[in-house]
């Protein structure tokens, strides 16, 4: 078991590269290429609205630099958080990783115009309290894994990774709601595998050569790639149906699931606080999901942007127009709406 652990954990970018390269480049990016046969008669203009149905060449022509930046953000978010385990303790990583939640909330508020109610903030606080309960249980049972020799460096790595995670998740929510899941996964797989492969060759090529390869270690890499494929495939579906904030709150239970598996595989010590933490997070999730969020829209700007060719309606110049708040989703609008012109 020790030999497997050393061989698997010392190659951070190798795991990410295998997850990207063996899955999305071979599956979803190819799907984007095949779209060309179906949409060859469509001419894509740099100023035409994106439909989410373009083929690979059209996407690269219009948005390649955006996906390149997003791919770098995604792989570095994974790398920083996993790297932090070498410098700080498990408890610090678990607690500081919650920083992704306020990052997602702020970005959703300012860029996606999502508005939250009081019950949403209560649910978020309850979820974070449950996470703190789990971290306290780790301290009580002595489950303080991690070197902890340079905690400041490790803590900063976690905060940096959590911030990048938040940026990546909010961008993912925007793309899957306005474009398509296949486009997001295919382009992230393409650029993610490219840059993670470069980082692997530069930073970890020596460690990769030292791995005592055999079928057991190979099986671990295959299993990790399969898990990453499932995670990245289902997450856009859940984000589209809920939100990036809800998904990150749900992911707080991931450490508890790994703990429950560790009770049988690695004989971790058990504490009743783990169950308390689990049910506390579930209560927070139920509170957060008990009511829907809404999107603030200014009809003078939003509707004009979404329907530039609609009929023009003159509004009186007297009085000041106030932005309105509309309960709606982030999906594309289908009905025709009048073009609003302010006199």
Secondary structure, DSSP 8 states (H G I E B T S, - for coil): -HHHHHHHHT-HHHHHHHHIIIIIITTHHHHHHHHHHHSTT----TTS---S---HHHHHHHHHHHHHHHHHHHHHHHHHHHHHTTTS-HHHHHHHTTHHHHHHHHHHHHHS-EE--HHHHHHHHHHHHHHHHHHHHHHHHT---S--SSHHHHHHHHHHHHHHHHHHHHHHHHHHHHS-HHHHHHHHHHHHHHHHHHHHHHHSHHHHHTS---HHHHHHHHHHHHHHHHHHHHHHHHHHHS-HHHHHHHGGGHHHHHHHHHHHHT-----HHHHHHHHHHHHHHHHHHTS--EEEE-TTTHHHHH-TTS-EEEE-SSS----EEE---SS---S---EEEE-
